[in-house]
Amino acid sequence: MAENDKKPKLNIELPEEVAAGTYSNLAVITHSPTEFVTDFIQIMPGVPKAKVRSRVIMTPQHAKRLMKALIENVKRYESQHGTISEVSGPEAAMPMNFGGPQGEA
């Protein structure tokens, strides 16, 4: 491969205040013809009010790329650590009356 054929490297900066991450146990996804909006929410047991901790807005094309990347990464995870079990029954029900936007997807 010639020197000119190499892909340029992307330098990604991870600020310290972002590096710790944000915990979320619910994601509400809404969309329009031009964008997908994902609100990452933290619900605490016994607390009637939930808080959006982070909002990510992306184009439909990037949303689809994210979906494919998540599918691939879940497959890799399960091949290394075993099947991720899905919660079923009454404990699987998430309270949806917390006042946020209703998901369409």
MOPAC internal coordinates of N, CA, C and O (Angstrom, degrees):
PM7 1SCF
backbone

  N    0.0000 0     0.00 0     0.00 0    0    0    0
  C    1.4520 1     0.00 0     0.00 0    1    0    0
  C    1.5228 1   107.99 1     0.00 0    2    1    0
  O    1.2310 1   120.60 1   -47.60 1    3    2    1
  N    1.3002 1   116.46 1   132.40 1    3    2    1
  C    1.4599 1   122.20 1  -179.34 1    5    3    2
  C    1.5190 1   110.13 1   -72.53 1    6    5    3
  O    1.2310 1   120.72 1   -23.09 1    7    6    5
  N    1.2999 1   116.23 1   156.91 1    7    6    5
  C    1.4710 1   122.84 1   179.75 1    9    7    6
  C    1.5284 1   111.32 1   -56.24 1   10    9    7
  O    1.2310 1   119.59 1   143.62 1   11   10    9
  N    1.3295 1   118.40 1   -36.38 1   11   10    9
  C    1.4647 1   122.91 1  -178.03 1   13   11   10
  C    1.5259 1   112.57 1   -72.85 1   14   13   11
  O    1.2310 1   119.94 1   160.58 1   15   14   13
  N    1.3615 1   117.72 1   -19.42 1   15   14   13
  C    1.4583 1   122.18 1  -176.49 1   17   15   14
  C    1.5285 1   113.13 1   -82.32 1   18   17   15
  O    1.2310 1   119.75 1   169.49 1   19   18   17
  N    1.3128 1   118.08 1   -10.51 1   19   18   17
  C    1.4609 1   120.65 1  -178.09 1   21   19   18
  C    1.5188 1   110.36 1   -70.11 1   22   21   19
  O    1.2310 1   121.45 1   -40.82 1   23   22   21
  N    1.3479 1   114.83 1   139.18 1   23   22   21
  C    1.4621 1   119.45 1   176.49 1   25   23   22
  C    1.5181 1   108.97 1   -71.93 1   26   25   23
  O    1.2310 1   120.56 1   -40.87 1   27   26   25
  N    1.3324 1   116.54 1   139.13 1   27   26   25
  C    1.4612 1   117.85 1   177.10 1   29   27   26
  C    1.5308 1   109.35 1   -68.01 1   30   29   27
  O    1.2310 1   120.67 1   -35.64 1   31   30   29
  N    1.3176 1   116.33 1   144.36 1   31   30   29
  C    1.4582 1   121.24 1   179.53 1   33   31   30
  C    1.5187 1   109.24 1   -81.18 1   34   33   31
  O    1.2310 1   121.31 1   -39.25 1   35   34   33
  N    1.3226 1   115.11 1   140.75 1   35   34   33
  C    1.4527 1   121.23 1   177.63 1   37   35   34
  C    1.5163 1   108.29 1   -96.19 1   38   37   35
  O    1.2310 1   120.58 1   -56.36 1   39   38   37
  N    1.3054 1   116.49 1   123.64 1   39   38   37
  C    1.4525 1   121.98 1   179.34 1   41   39   38
  C    1.5257 1   107.69 1   -93.51 1   42   41   39
  O    1.2310 1   120.49 1   -70.52 1   43   42   41
  N    1.3294 1   116.67 1   109.48 1   43   42   41
  C    1.4596 1   121.79 1  -177.63 1   45   43   42
  C    1.5192 1   109.41 1  -103.91 1   46   45   43
  O    1.2310 1   120.91 1   -54.74 1   47   46   45
  N    1.3143 1   115.87 1   125.26 1   47   46   45
  C    1.4563 1   121.35 1   178.98 1   49   47   46
  C    1.5295 1   109.04 1   -98.06 1   50   49   47
  O    1.2310 1   120.26 1   -46.42 1   51   50   49
  N    1.3321 1   117.11 1   133.58 1   51   50   49
  C    1.4513 1   122.81 1   177.37 1   53   51   50
  C    1.5203 1   108.15 1  -116.22 1   54   53   51
  O    1.2310 1   120.51 1   -82.18 1   55   54   53
  N    1.3518 1   116.63 1    97.82 1   55   54   53
  C    1.4638 1   119.52 1  -179.30 1   57   55   54
  C    1.5297 1   111.47 1   -60.86 1   58   57   55
  O    1.2310 1   120.48 1   -32.52 1   59   58   57
  N    1.3036 1   116.69 1   147.48 1   59   58   57
  C    1.4607 1   122.20 1  -177.24 1   61   59   58
  C    1.5273 1   112.49 1   -56.06 1   62   61   59
  O    1.2310 1   120.31 1   140.57 1   63   62   61
  N    1.3382 1   117.01 1   -39.43 1   63   62   61
  C    1.4670 1   119.83 1  -178.05 1   65   63   62
  C    1.5286 1   112.52 1   -70.44 1   66   65   63
  O    1.2310 1   119.85 1   162.89 1   67   66   65
  N    1.3269 1   117.90 1   -17.11 1   67   66   65
  C    1.4601 1   122.03 1   178.15 1   69   67   66
  C    1.5308 1   110.52 1   -96.30 1   70   69   67
  O    1.2310 1   120.29 1   153.14 1   71   70   69
  N    1.3118 1   117.06 1   -26.86 1   71   70   69
  C    1.4636 1   122.49 1  -173.29 1   73   71   70
  C    1.5304 1   113.19 1   -60.77 1   74   73   71
  O    1.2310 1   119.39 1   149.56 1   75   74   73
  N    1.3036 1   118.77 1   -30.44 1   75   74   73
  C    1.4650 1   121.29 1  -178.84 1   77   75   74
  C    1.5220 1   111.59 1   -70.20 1   78   77   75
  O    1.2310 1   119.85 1   157.70 1   79   78   77
  N    1.3168 1   117.90 1   -22.30 1   79   78   77
  C    1.4535 1   121.57 1   178.58 1   81   79   78
  C    1.5174 1   112.28 1    82.79 1   82   81   79
  O    1.2310 1   121.37 1    -5.34 1   83   82   81
  N    1.3205 1   114.98 1   174.66 1   83   82   81
  C    1.4589 1   122.63 1   179.18 1   85   83   82
  C    1.5138 1   107.66 1  -132.38 1   86   85   83
  O    1.2310 1   120.19 1   -50.69 1   87   86   85
  N    1.3324 1   117.23 1   129.31 1   87   86   85
  C    1.4614 1   120.92 1   179.77 1   89   87   86
  C    1.5132 1   109.97 1   -80.10 1   90   89   87
  O    1.2310 1   120.91 1   -44.09 1   91   90   89
  N    1.3304 1   115.86 1   135.91 1   91   90   89
  C    1.4521 1   121.93 1   177.46 1   93   91   90
  C    1.5172 1   108.33 1  -142.07 1   94   93   91
  O    1.2310 1   120.37 1   -42.64 1   95   94   93
  N    1.3408 1   116.91 1   137.36 1   95   94   93
  C    1.4603 1   119.61 1   175.81 1   97   95   94
  C    1.5306 1   111.60 1  -122.18 1   98   97   95
  O    1.2310 1   120.82 1  -164.62 1   99   98   97
  N    1.3277 1   116.04 1    15.38 1   99   98   97
  C    1.4557 1   121.84 1   174.28 1  101   99   98
  C    1.5218 1   108.44 1  -156.75 1  102  101   99
  O    1.2310 1   120.83 1   -41.41 1  103  102  101
  N    1.3179 1   116.02 1   138.59 1  103  102  101
  C    1.4623 1   120.89 1   174.16 1  105  103  102
  C    1.5236 1   107.64 1  -125.91 1  106  105  103
  O    1.2310 1   120.60 1   -49.78 1  107  106  105
  N    1.3169 1   116.46 1   130.22 1  107  106  105
  C    1.4589 1   122.34 1   176.19 1  109  107  106
  C    1.5229 1   106.66 1  -111.03 1  110  109  107
  O    1.2310 1   120.94 1   -55.76 1  111  110  109
  N    1.3351 1   115.81 1   124.24 1  111  110  109
  C    1.4571 1   120.86 1  -176.14 1  113  111  110
  C    1.5220 1   109.16 1  -114.05 1  114  113  111
  O    1.2310 1   120.94 1   -53.34 1  115  114  113
  N    1.3223 1   115.81 1   126.66 1  115  114  113
  C    1.4568 1   121.98 1   173.83 1  117  115  114
  C    1.5269 1   107.59 1  -125.20 1  118  117  115
  O    1.2310 1   120.77 1   -16.41 1  119  118  117
  N    1.3219 1   116.13 1   163.59 1  119  118  117
  C    1.4622 1   117.83 1  -178.93 1  121  119  118
  C    1.5139 1   110.94 1  -152.64 1  122  121  119
  O    1.2310 1   122.27 1   -20.73 1  123  122  121
  N    1.3142 1   113.25 1   159.27 1  123  122  121
  C    1.4603 1   123.08 1   173.69 1  125  123  122
  C    1.5322 1   105.33 1  -127.83 1  126  125  123
  O    1.2310 1   119.78 1     0.74 1  127  126  125
  N    1.3154 1   118.02 1  -179.26 1  127  126  125
  C    1.4718 1   117.98 1   177.17 1  129  127  126
  C    1.5315 1   113.66 1   -62.49 1  130  129  127
  O    1.2310 1   119.90 1   160.09 1  131  130  129
  N    1.3374 1   117.79 1   -19.91 1  131  130  129
  C    1.4646 1   119.50 1  -173.94 1  133  131  130
  C    1.5208 1   115.29 1  -115.40 1  134  133  131
  O    1.2310 1   119.73 1   170.54 1  135  134  133
  N    1.3457 1   118.12 1    -9.46 1  135  134  133
  C    1.4666 1   117.73 1  -178.01 1  137  135  134
  C    1.5238 1   112.23 1  -157.30 1  138  137  135
  O    1.2310 1   121.65 1   -24.44 1  139  138  137
  N    1.3299 1   114.44 1   155.56 1  139  138  137
  C    1.4608 1   123.49 1   171.68 1  141  139  138
  C    1.5182 1   106.90 1  -109.38 1  142  141  139
  O    1.2310 1   120.70 1   -44.86 1  143  142  141
  N    1.3263 1   116.26 1   135.14 1  143  142  141
  C    1.4531 1   121.90 1   178.32 1  145  143  142
  C    1.5203 1   107.27 1  -118.49 1  146  145  143
  O    1.2310 1   120.30 1   -57.69 1  147  146  145
  N    1.3211 1   117.02 1   122.31 1  147  146  145
  C    1.4573 1   121.94 1   177.35 1  149  147  146
  C    1.5163 1   108.34 1  -115.70 1  150  149  147
  O    1.2310 1   121.34 1   -61.53 1  151  150  149
  N    1.3359 1   115.03 1   118.47 1  151  150  149
  C    1.4611 1   121.38 1   174.56 1  153  151  150
  C    1.5187 1   107.75 1   -99.26 1  154  153  151
  O    1.2310 1   120.79 1   -58.03 1  155  154  153
  N    1.3345 1   116.09 1   121.97 1  155  154  153
  C    1.4578 1   122.25 1   176.78 1  157  155  154
  C    1.5216 1   107.19 1   -95.41 1  158  157  155
  O    1.2310 1   121.15 1   -58.87 1  159  158  157
  N    1.3272 1   115.41 1   121.13 1  159  158  157
  C    1.4589 1   122.42 1  -168.85 1  161  159  158
  C    1.5215 1   109.72 1  -119.89 1  162  161  159
  O    1.2310 1   121.37 1   -33.13 1  163  162  161
  N    1.3178 1   114.99 1   146.87 1  163  162  161
  C    1.4595 1   120.85 1   174.09 1  165  163  162
  C    1.5211 1   108.48 1  -113.22 1  166  165  163
  O    1.2310 1   121.21 1   -62.94 1  167  166  165
  N    1.3386 1   115.30 1   117.06 1  167  166  165
  C    1.4590 1   121.55 1   177.59 1  169  167  166
  C    1.5223 1   107.85 1  -105.34 1  170  169  167
  O    1.2310 1   120.46 1   -49.25 1  171  170  169
  N    1.3189 1   116.73 1   130.75 1  171  170  169
  C    1.4559 1   121.10 1   177.91 1  173  171  170
  C    1.5254 1   108.55 1  -106.59 1  174  173  171
  O    1.2310 1   119.72 1   -43.53 1  175  174  173
  N    1.3320 1   118.14 1   136.47 1  175  174  173
  C    1.4621 1   121.04 1  -179.70 1  177  175  174
  C    1.5295 1   111.43 1   -57.63 1  178  177  175
  O    1.2310 1   121.05 1   -45.61 1  179  178  177
  N    1.3280 1   115.59 1   134.39 1  179  178  177
  C    1.4553 1   120.73 1   176.66 1  181  179  178
  C    1.5158 1   115.19 1    78.44 1  182  181  179
  O    1.2310 1   119.87 1   179.14 1  183  182  181
  N    1.3173 1   117.85 1    -0.86 1  183  182  181
  C    1.4631 1   121.24 1   179.81 1  185  183  182
  C    1.5275 1   107.14 1  -106.18 1  186  185  183
  O    1.2310 1   119.82 1   -58.87 1  187  186  185
  N    1.3443 1   117.95 1   121.13 1  187  186  185
  C    1.4659 1   119.91 1  -174.67 1  189  187  186
  C    1.5255 1   114.77 1   -73.94 1  190  189  187
  O    1.2310 1   119.87 1   170.76 1  191  190  189
  N    1.3150 1   117.85 1    -9.24 1  191  190  189
  C    1.4600 1   120.92 1  -177.79 1  193  191  190
  C    1.5301 1   109.64 1  -116.11 1  194  193  191
  O    1.2310 1   121.02 1   -48.81 1  195  194  193
  N    1.3345 1   115.66 1   131.19 1  195  194  193
  C    1.4626 1   121.01 1   177.52 1  197  195  194
  C    1.5164 1   108.57 1  -110.07 1  198  197  195
  O    1.2310 1   120.84 1   -21.49 1  199  198  197
  N    1.3257 1   116.01 1   158.51 1  199  198  197
  C    1.4557 1   120.26 1  -175.91 1  201  199  198
  C    1.5199 1   110.73 1  -125.16 1  202  201  199
  O    1.2310 1   120.96 1   -47.80 1  203  202  201
  N    1.3344 1   115.78 1   132.20 1  203  202  201
  C    1.4605 1   120.15 1   172.47 1  205  203  202
  C    1.5240 1   106.66 1   -71.36 1  206  205  203
  O    1.2310 1   120.86 1   -58.17 1  207  206  205
  N    1.3153 1   115.95 1   121.83 1  207  206  205
  C    1.4662 1   121.18 1  -178.89 1  209  207  206
  C    1.5171 1   112.19 1   -94.07 1  210  209  207
  O    1.2310 1   121.09 1   154.34 1  211  210  209
  N    1.3447 1   115.52 1   -25.66 1  211  210  209
  C    1.4561 1   119.15 1  -179.46 1  213  211  210
  C    1.5222 1   108.86 1  -160.26 1  214  213  211
  O    1.2310 1   120.31 1   -33.22 1  215  214  213
  N    1.3085 1   117.01 1   146.78 1  215  214  213
  C    1.4637 1   122.69 1   176.71 1  217  215  214
  C    1.5231 1   107.43 1  -126.98 1  218  217  215
  O    1.2310 1   121.19 1   -49.52 1  219  218  217
  N    1.3347 1   115.33 1   130.48 1  219  218  217
  C    1.4601 1   120.85 1   177.95 1  221  219  218
  C    1.5231 1   107.47 1  -121.23 1  222  221  219
  O    1.2310 1   120.68 1   -52.12 1  223  222  221
  N    1.3185 1   116.30 1   127.88 1  223  222  221
  C    1.4600 1   122.98 1  -179.75 1  225  223  222
  C    1.5293 1   107.44 1  -116.61 1  226  225  223
  O    1.2310 1   121.02 1   -49.69 1  227  226  225
  N    1.3362 1   115.66 1   130.31 1  227  226  225
  C    1.4588 1   118.51 1  -179.79 1  229  227  226
  C    1.5216 1   111.01 1  -146.85 1  230  229  227
  O    1.2310 1   121.07 1   -16.79 1  231  230  229
  N    1.3133 1   115.56 1   163.21 1  231  230  229
  C    1.4585 1   121.13 1   177.66 1  233  231  230
  C    1.5286 1   109.21 1   -70.57 1  234  233  231
  O    1.2310 1   119.99 1   -21.02 1  235  234  233
  N    1.3396 1   117.63 1   158.98 1  235  234  233
  C    1.4647 1   119.38 1   175.61 1  237  235  234
  C    1.5414 1   112.59 1   -56.67 1  238  237  235
  O    1.2310 1   120.19 1   143.51 1  239  238  237
  N    1.3151 1   117.25 1   -36.49 1  239  238  237
  C    1.4604 1   120.55 1   179.52 1  241  239  238
  C    1.5325 1   111.08 1   -63.99 1  242  241  239
  O    1.2310 1   120.52 1   137.12 1  243  242  241
  N    1.3411 1   116.61 1   -42.88 1  243  242  241
  C    1.4630 1   119.38 1   179.05 1  245  243  242
  C    1.5254 1   110.91 1   -70.85 1  246  245  243
  O    1.2310 1   119.84 1   146.38 1  247  246  245
  N    1.3340 1   117.92 1   -33.62 1  247  246  245
  C    1.4641 1   120.90 1   176.65 1  249  247  246
  C    1.5260 1   110.13 1   -61.56 1  250  249  247
  O    1.2310 1   120.41 1   138.25 1  251  250  249
  N    1.3242 1   116.83 1   -41.75 1  251  250  249
  C    1.4542 1   120.54 1   179.42 1  253  251  250
  C    1.5225 1   110.92 1   -67.07 1  254  253  251
  O    1.2310 1   120.31 1   140.22 1  255  254  253
  N    1.3221 1   117.01 1   -39.78 1  255  254  253
  C    1.4683 1   120.64 1   176.78 1  257  255  254
  C    1.5261 1   110.78 1   -62.91 1  258  257  255
  O    1.2310 1   120.53 1   140.02 1  259  258  257
  N    1.3418 1   116.59 1   -39.98 1  259  258  257
  C    1.4651 1   120.82 1   177.47 1  261  259  258
  C    1.5233 1   110.03 1   -63.75 1  262  261  259
  O    1.2310 1   120.01 1   135.68 1  263  262  261
  N    1.3365 1   117.59 1   -44.32 1  263  262  261
  C    1.4602 1   121.74 1   179.00 1  265  263  262
  C    1.5317 1   110.24 1   -57.24 1  266  265  263
  O    1.2310 1   120.19 1   132.64 1  267  266  265
  N    1.3334 1   117.24 1   -47.36 1  267  266  265
  C    1.4605 1   120.92 1   179.83 1  269  267  266
  C    1.5302 1   111.27 1   -63.44 1  270  269  267
  O    1.2310 1   120.17 1   140.58 1  271  270  269
  N    1.3273 1   117.29 1   -39.42 1  271  270  269
  C    1.4635 1   120.99 1   179.04 1  273  271  270
  C    1.5272 1   110.90 1   -66.36 1  274  273  271
  O    1.2310 1   120.07 1   140.48 1  275  274  273
  N    1.3335 1   117.47 1   -39.52 1  275  274  273
  C    1.4607 1   120.64 1   177.07 1  277  275  274
  C    1.5268 1   111.22 1   -64.32 1  278  277  275
  O    1.2310 1   120.41 1   135.92 1  279  278  277
  N    1.3293 1   116.82 1   -44.08 1  279  278  277
  C    1.4652 1   120.57 1   178.17 1  281  279  278
  C    1.5256 1   110.25 1   -58.16 1  282  281  279
  O    1.2310 1   120.50 1   132.30 1  283  282  281
  N    1.3221 1   116.65 1   -47.70 1  283  282  281
  C    1.4627 1   121.20 1  -179.61 1  285  283  282
  C    1.5309 1   111.55 1   -62.60 1  286  285  283
  O    1.2310 1   120.11 1   137.80 1  287  286  285
  N    1.3280 1   117.39 1   -42.20 1  287  286  285
  C    1.4595 1   120.39 1  -178.86 1  289  287  286
  C    1.5222 1   112.73 1   -70.73 1  290  289  287
  O    1.2310 1   119.74 1   145.26 1  291  290  289
  N    1.3316 1   118.10 1   -34.74 1  291  290  289
  C    1.4691 1   120.30 1   175.06 1  293  291  290
  C    1.5277 1   109.48 1   -65.02 1  294  293  291
  O    1.2310 1   119.84 1   139.10 1  295  294  293
  N    1.3298 1   117.91 1   -40.90 1  295  294  293
  C    1.4695 1   121.01 1   177.06 1  297  295  294
  C    1.5265 1   110.56 1   -60.07 1  298  297  295
  O    1.2310 1   120.42 1   134.56 1  299  298  297
  N    1.3251 1   116.80 1   -45.44 1  299  298  297
  C    1.4750 1   120.74 1   179.17 1  301  299  298
  C    1.5237 1   110.75 1   -62.70 1  302  301  299
  O    1.2310 1   120.38 1   135.60 1  303  302  301
  N    1.3298 1   116.88 1   -44.40 1  303  302  301
  C    1.4577 1   121.61 1   179.56 1  305  303  302
  C    1.5282 1   110.25 1   -58.52 1  306  305  303
  O    1.2310 1   121.03 1   131.49 1  307  306  305
  N    1.3505 1   115.64 1   -48.51 1  307  306  305
  C    1.4569 1   119.54 1  -176.98 1  309  307  306
  C    1.5304 1   112.11 1   -67.34 1  310  309  307
  O    1.2310 1   119.93 1   148.99 1  311  310  309
  N    1.3101 1   117.74 1   -31.01 1  311  310  309
  C    1.4635 1   119.37 1   177.33 1  313  311  310
  C    1.5265 1   111.01 1   -69.38 1  314  313  311
  O    1.2310 1   119.79 1   152.78 1  315  314  313
  N    1.3251 1   118.01 1   -27.22 1  315  314  313
  C    1.4617 1   121.94 1   179.49 1  317  315  314
  C    1.5297 1   112.80 1   -91.14 1  318  317  315
  O    1.2310 1   120.43 1   144.02 1  319  318  317
  N    1.3491 1   116.79 1   -35.98 1  319  318  317
  C    1.4698 1   120.63 1  -169.90 1  321  319  318
  C    1.5212 1   114.59 1  -119.07 1  322  321  319
  O    1.2310 1   119.67 1   176.39 1  323  322  321
  N    1.3181 1   118.24 1    -3.61 1  323  322  321
  C    1.4572 1   121.28 1  -178.33 1  325  323  322
  C    1.5190 1   111.22 1    97.48 1  326  325  323
  O    1.2310 1   121.76 1   -11.51 1  327  326  325
  N    1.3172 1   114.24 1   168.49 1  327  326  325
  C    1.4590 1   121.69 1  -176.23 1  329  327  326
  C    1.5233 1   111.64 1   -63.31 1  330  329  327
  O    1.2310 1   120.90 1   -44.54 1  331  330  329
  N    1.3050 1   115.89 1   135.46 1  331  330  329
  C    1.4623 1   121.81 1   173.95 1  333  331  330
  C    1.5221 1   106.39 1   -81.11 1  334  333  331
  O    1.2310 1   120.65 1   -60.99 1  335  334  333
  N    1.3249 1   116.37 1   119.01 1  335  334  333
  C    1.4595 1   118.47 1  -178.76 1  337  335  334
  C    1.5196 1   109.88 1   -80.43 1  338  337  335
  O    1.2310 1   121.49 1   -37.50 1  339  338  337
  N    1.3255 1   114.75 1   142.50 1  339  338  337
  C    1.4543 1   120.62 1   177.04 1  341  339  338
  C    1.5229 1   108.22 1   -94.77 1  342  341  339
  O    1.2310 1   120.64 1   -43.29 1  343  342  341
  N    1.3119 1   116.38 1   136.71 1  343  342  341
  C    1.4517 1   121.21 1   178.98 1  345  343  342
  C    1.5188 1   108.11 1   -73.83 1  346  345  343
  O    1.2310 1   120.76 1   -43.89 1  347  346  345
  N    1.3337 1   116.15 1   136.11 1  347  346  345
  C    1.4603 1   119.91 1   177.48 1  349  347  346
  C    1.5259 1   109.03 1  -130.73 1  350  349  347
  O    1.2310 1   121.16 1   -12.15 1  351  350  349
  N    1.2985 1   115.39 1   167.85 1  351  350  349
  C    1.4535 1   120.05 1  -179.76 1  353  351  350
  C    1.5147 1   111.79 1    87.43 1  354  353  351
  O    1.2310 1   120.38 1    13.72 1  355  354  353
  N    1.3338 1   116.89 1  -166.28 1  355  354  353
  C    1.4763 1   120.85 1  -175.31 1  357  355  354
  C    1.5291 1   113.69 1   -61.52 1  358  357  355
  O    1.2310 1   120.51 1   149.15 1  359  358  357
  N    1.3462 1   116.63 1   -30.85 1  359  358  357
  C    1.4670 1   119.02 1  -179.12 1  361  359  358
  C    1.5256 1   112.39 1   -69.97 1  362  361  359
  O    1.2310 1   119.96 1   164.50 1  363  362  361
  N    1.3347 1   117.68 1   -15.50 1  363  362  361
  C    1.4666 1   121.26 1   179.52 1  365  363  362
  C    1.5224 1   112.06 1   -80.33 1  366  365  363
  O    1.2310 1   120.22 1   160.49 1  367  366  365
  N    1.3220 1   117.18 1   -19.51 1  367  366  365
  C    1.4652 1   120.50 1  -176.79 1  369  367  366
  C    1.5209 1   110.07 1   -70.29 1  370  369  367
  O    1.2310 1   121.04 1   -54.39 1  371  370  369
  N    1.3233 1   115.62 1   125.61 1  371  370  369
  C    1.4586 1   121.25 1   176.94 1  373  371  370
  C    1.5161 1   107.97 1   -96.98 1  374  373  371
  O    1.2310 1   120.13 1   -44.65 1  375  374  373
  N    1.3178 1   117.35 1   135.35 1  375  374  373
  C    1.4618 1   118.21 1   177.03 1  377  375  374
  C    1.5153 1   109.82 1   -66.00 1  378  377  375
  O    1.2310 1   120.26 1   -56.89 1  379  378  377
  N    1.3162 1   117.11 1   123.11 1  379  378  377
  C    1.4541 1   120.23 1  -176.06 1  381  379  378
  C    1.5284 1   112.56 1  -107.77 1  382  381  379
  O    1.2310 1   119.90 1  -166.99 1  383  382  381
  N    1.3105 1   117.79 1    13.01 1  383  382  381
  C    1.4506 1   120.81 1  -178.49 1  385  383  382
  C    1.5226 1   111.55 1  -105.62 1  386  385  383
  O    1.2310 1   120.52 1  -141.03 1  387  386  385
  N    1.3213 1   116.60 1    38.97 1  387  386  385
  C    1.4608 1   120.28 1  -176.55 1  389  387  386
  C    1.5247 1   113.40 1   -92.48 1  390  389  387
  O    1.2310 1   120.29 1  -176.19 1  391  390  389
  N    1.3214 1   117.05 1     3.81 1  391  390  389
  C    1.4578 1   119.86 1   172.70 1  393  391  390
  C    1.5060 1   116.48 1    91.26 1  394  393  391
  O    1.2310 1   119.19 1  -178.40 1  395  394  393
  N    1.3224 1   119.14 1     1.60 1  395  394  393
  C    1.4572 1   120.92 1  -179.58 1  397  395  394
  C    1.5176 1   111.11 1   -86.68 1  398  397  395
  O    1.2310 1   120.19 1     2.02 1  399  398  397
  N    1.3275 1   117.24 1  -177.98 1  399  398  397
  C    1.4589 1   120.62 1   178.92 1  401  399  398
  C    1.5133 1   110.74 1   -67.18 1  402  401  399
  O    1.2310 1   119.82 1   -32.74 1  403  402  401
  N    1.3106 1   117.95 1   147.26 1  403  402  401
  C    1.4493 1   122.56 1   178.64 1  405  403  402
  C    1.5266 1   109.47 1   -85.52 1  406  405  403
  O    1.2310 1   120.51 1   -45.11 1  407  406  405
  N    1.3199 1   116.64 1   134.89 1  407  406  405
  C    1.4500 1   121.17 1  -179.62 1  409  407  406
  C    1.5218 1   111.72 1   -72.91 1  410  409  407
  O    1.2310 1   121.20 1   -30.92 1  411  410  409
  N    1.3154 1   115.31 1   149.08 1  411  410  409
  C    1.4571 1   121.14 1   178.31 1  413  411  410
  C    1.5154 1   111.05 1  -111.12 1  414  413  411
  O    1.2310 1   120.55 1   165.13 1  415  414  413
  N    1.3412 1   116.55 1   -14.87 1  415  414  413
  C    1.4593 1   119.13 1  -175.40 1  417  415  414
  C    1.4965 1   110.79 1  -109.18 1  418  417  415
  O    1.2310 1   120.10 1   180.00 1  419  418  417

